[in-house]
Amino acid sequence: MSENKKRILTGDRPTGKLHIGHYFGSLKKRVEMQNSGEYDMYILIADVQALTDNFNNPEKVRKNVRELAMDYLSCGIDPEKTTIYIQSMIPETAELTVYYSNLVTIARLERNPTVKTEIAQKKELFGESVTYGFLGYPVSQAADITTFEGELVPAGEDQEPLIEQCREIVRKFNNIYGEVLKEPKIVLSDGKRIKGLDGNEKMGKSLRKCNLFIR
């Protein structure tokens, strides 16, 4: 990595086509940062994380890996300027997730507002008892970011609690093992959150909202 460039790490779960909410929430900003030439860009296709709530339909995740890559290319992500990679092909991420899991309590994960919201939305899938994998996905996300020494994370505002949890993990790890990891910072889009067709929720792939990403 160039000494003058900060590294960006961001990505999406391959669970369906991206839509206009993704574009204005994060993708547009990613393309701008990529084309500025000021950053080392890494974008992951988070297939392992997608299995946390698609464990009963792995074929859906497998099929959408390619779809997500196509969406990235169509919105302007350039593989000559940005490294696109598949999460499951980096075993070090899974290894680091195990180590990080020792630094986070169940109570802290349950307090994460983004996770709480998503669990409430997935009652039909989980019932009254969420899986360990889904509850702990912020730990895996922290491993994604720090494995590649991500300093900046372009994402939507709903991701702020997850980035803050990553920062907590980094601080605790560094306190125990020395100053090894970098604390990432979120880079928010200038655009506002786009509501779904019901007018209440943010537009999303998994909430039966309209997917409007054009390619």
Phi and psi in degrees as a GROMACS rama.xvg file:
@    title "Ramachandran Plot"
@    xaxis  label "Phi"
@    yaxis  label "Psi"
@TYPE xy
-63.4034  140.779  SER-2
-64.3698  -23.5866  GLU-3
-93.7887  -0.887666  ASN-4
-114.189  133.867  LYS-5
-86.0148  147.633  LYS-6
-92.7072  134.453  ARG-7
-107.59  133.857  ILE-8
-130.44  121.063  LEU-9
-153.139  177.402  THR-10
172.944  -174.941  GLY-11
-146.52  160.117  ASP-12
-87.5163  135.4  ARG-13
-83.3421  77.5404  PRO-14
-120.4  2.78351  THR-15
163.93  175.243  GLY-16
-66.0036  144.421  LYS-17
-72.665  160.063  LEU-18
-135.566  -176.781  HIS-19
-63.8555  -28.0419  ILE-20
-63.9367  -40.4172  GLY-21
-64.9913  -39.6903  HIS-22
-62.1484  -52.5373  TYR-23
-77.5838  -24.0603  PHE-24
-77.066  -30.2456  GLY-25
-154.16  -43.076  SER-26
-61.5134  -41.7099  LEU-27
-59.0197  -43.4997  LYS-28
-65.4103  -39.1833  LYS-29
-61.0725  -43.9735  ARG-30
-63.9831  -41.958  VAL-31
-60.9889  -43.8018  GLU-32
-68.4897  -39.1421  MET-33
-59.7011  -46.5112  GLN-34
-77.0867  -12.7893  ASN-35
-70.5766  -23.2486  SER-36
75.1347  9.64159  GLY-37
-97.9494  -3.40896  GLU-38
-133.997  154.436  TYR-39
-93.4008  114.672  ASP-40
-100.365  129.448  MET-41
-129.238  126.711  TYR-42
-125.617  124.673  ILE-43
-104.693  148.186  LEU-44
-97.9444  106.017  ILE-45
-85.6451  71.2862  ALA-46
-71.2362  -32.5119  ASP-47
-66.6644  -45.8952  VAL-48
-63.7091  -34.2608  GLN-49
-62.4055  -27.5823  ALA-50
-72.8153  -14.7496  LEU-51
-62.7883  -29.4437  THR-52
-125.453  15.5931  ASP-53
-130.904  28.1072  ASN-54
-61.4345  -24.4054  PHE-55
-91.4838  3.11797  ASN-56
-145.797  63.1263  ASN-57
-62.752  -25.8468  PRO-58
-64.496  -34.3951  GLU-59
-60.1728  -43.9358  LYS-60
-66.6691  -46.0622  VAL-61
-58.7355  -44.6072  ARG-62
-66.189  -36.418  LYS-63
-82.8311  -6.62774  ASN-64
-58.9688  -48.5865  VAL-65
-66.7003  -40.5092  ARG-66
-59.9567  -42.2312  GLU-67
-65.7766  -41.5876  LEU-68
-60.4909  -39.7887  ALA-69
-65.0134  -39.6185  MET-70
-63.4062  -40.6702  ASP-71
-58.152  -48.5164  TYR-72
-63.1683  -39.2806  LEU-73
-70.0061  -25.3225  SER-74
-92.4635  -1.7934  CYS-75
116.344  2.2226  GLY-76
-70.0454  123.386  ILE-77
-106.521  115.458  ASP-78
-64.5461  -11.4722  PRO-79
-78.7206  -20.4572  GLU-80
-113.299  -21.8163  LYS-81
-128.945  136.378  THR-82
-88.3841  118.549  THR-83
-104.267  127.298  ILE-84
-139.838  161.023  TYR-85
-99.0931  127.768  ILE-86
-54.1217  -45.1219  GLN-87
-67.6846  -12.0123  SER-88
-89.1445  1.57725  MET-89
-116.249  85.8082  ILE-90
-61.739  -24.571  PRO-91
-60.8098  -29.1209  GLU-92
-64.3568  -44.2006  THR-93
-64.1281  -38.5464  ALA-94
-63.7259  -44.4501  GLU-95
-67.157  -32.7854  LEU-96
-58.2803  -40.4619  THR-97
-62.3113  -45.635  VAL-98
-63.6437  -42.8949  TYR-99
-65.7979  -30.6709  TYR-100
-62.41  -21.4302  SER-101
-76.8906  -10.2471  ASN-102
-105.617  1.33081  LEU-103
-127.658  131  VAL-104
-85.7914  156.986  THR-105
-60.2072  -41.0386  ILE-106
-60.2055  -39.3302  ALA-107
-67.275  -40.7277  ARG-108
-63.3548  -40.1713  LEU-109
-68.8719  -22.9433  GLU-110
-83.6669  -13.1149  ARG-111
-62.9026  116.947  ASN-112
-62.0178  -34.1567  PRO-113
-67.147  -43.1783  THR-114
-65.0635  -42.7691  VAL-115
-59.1738  -43.6586  LYS-116
-63.0963  -44.241  THR-117
-68.3848  -36.8372  GLU-118
-63.2955  -42.5467  ILE-119
-61.8873  -33.9982  ALA-120
-74.9956  -17.3928  GLN-121
-112.58  28.9031  LYS-122
-57.145  -36.5923  LYS-123
-63.4796  -32.5856  GLU-124
-82.4299  -47.1341  LEU-125
-97.3334  -19.6934  PHE-126
68.7346  -133.785  GLY-127
-95.0198  -1.24147  GLU-128
-135.659  102.47  SER-129
-73.6983  152.583  VAL-130
-75.3694  155.982  THR-131
-59.8462  -40.2573  TYR-132
-61.817  -43.1266  GLY-133
-71.8469  -45.0287  PHE-134
-58.9472  -35.0094  LEU-135
-94.6623  10.3635  GLY-136
-64.1272  -25.5735  TYR-137
-61.9579  -26.7154  PRO-138
-69.1255  -43.0538  VAL-139
-63.5323  -38.6139  SER-140
-64.3733  -38.2321  GLN-141
-62.4395  -37.8749  ALA-142
-66.1137  -40.2056  ALA-143
-55.5292  -48.8409  ASP-144
-67.096  -45.8466  ILE-145
-81.3337  -25.404  THR-146
-58.277  -37.1998  THR-147
-101.561  14.1043  PHE-148
54.5092  43.3737  GLU-149
-66.5974  129.92  GLY-150
-103.482  -33.0747  GLU-151
-125.461  138.522  LEU-152
-127.693  98.5682  VAL-153
-68.9429  122.369  PRO-154
-160.328  168.437  ALA-155
-76.182  163.55  GLY-156
-62.3585  -26.3123  GLU-157
-67.5882  -13.0234  ASP-158
-89.7501  -5.21971  GLN-159
-56.9056  -43.9232  GLU-160
-62.3273  -30.3924  PRO-161
-72.5971  -39.7286  LEU-162
-67.6782  -37.8617  ILE-163
-64.0059  -37.4957  GLU-164
-65.6098  -38.0761  GLN-165
-60.4178  -43.0017  CYS-166
-62.8996  -37.7648  ARG-167
-63.457  -42.806  GLU-168
-62.7304  -43.8684  ILE-169
-60.2964  -45.6243  VAL-170
-62.7686  -41.7968  ARG-171
-67.6363  -41.8052  LYS-172
-61.0164  -47.9071  PHE-173
-64.8647  -33.4632  ASN-174
-64.359  -32.3903  ASN-175
-88.4217  -44.5668  ILE-176
-105.735  -2.24426  TYR-177
102.324  170.235  GLY-178
-75.862  83.379  GLU-179
-104.222  -42.2328  VAL-180
-103.504  154.076  LEU-181
-98.3644  140.597  LYS-182
-81.5985  122.609  GLU-183
-79.0219  158.977  PRO-184
-124.272  140.684  LYS-185
-80.6929  144.815  ILE-186
-117.214  108.309  VAL-187
-85.3895  147.43  LEU-188
-72.4712  154.798  SER-189
-74.4768  -18.1765  ASP-190
-76.1215  156.82  GLY-191
-87.239  158.32  LYS-192
-63.0076  133.496  ARG-193
-96.2347  127.418  ILE-194
-76.9646  156.378  LYS-195
-75.814  179.759  GLY-196
-69.6321  -15.6985  LEU-197
-82.3332  -8.07505  ASP-198
79.7454  0.0274012  GLY-199
-113.866  -50.093  ASN-200
-91.1187  161.704  GLU-201
-67.909  152.701  LYS-202
-63.3235  133.878  MET-203
-151.334  154.26  GLY-204
-69.9641  -35.659  LYS-205
-95.5742  3.49244  SER-206
-112.59  24.6756  LEU-207
59.1013  32.9857  ARG-208
-87.407  167.217  LYS-209
-77.5196  125.204  CYS-210
-86.2756  113.862  ASN-211
-114.862  11.9308  LEU-212
-68.1164  126.404  PHE-213
-103.639  131.445  ILE-214
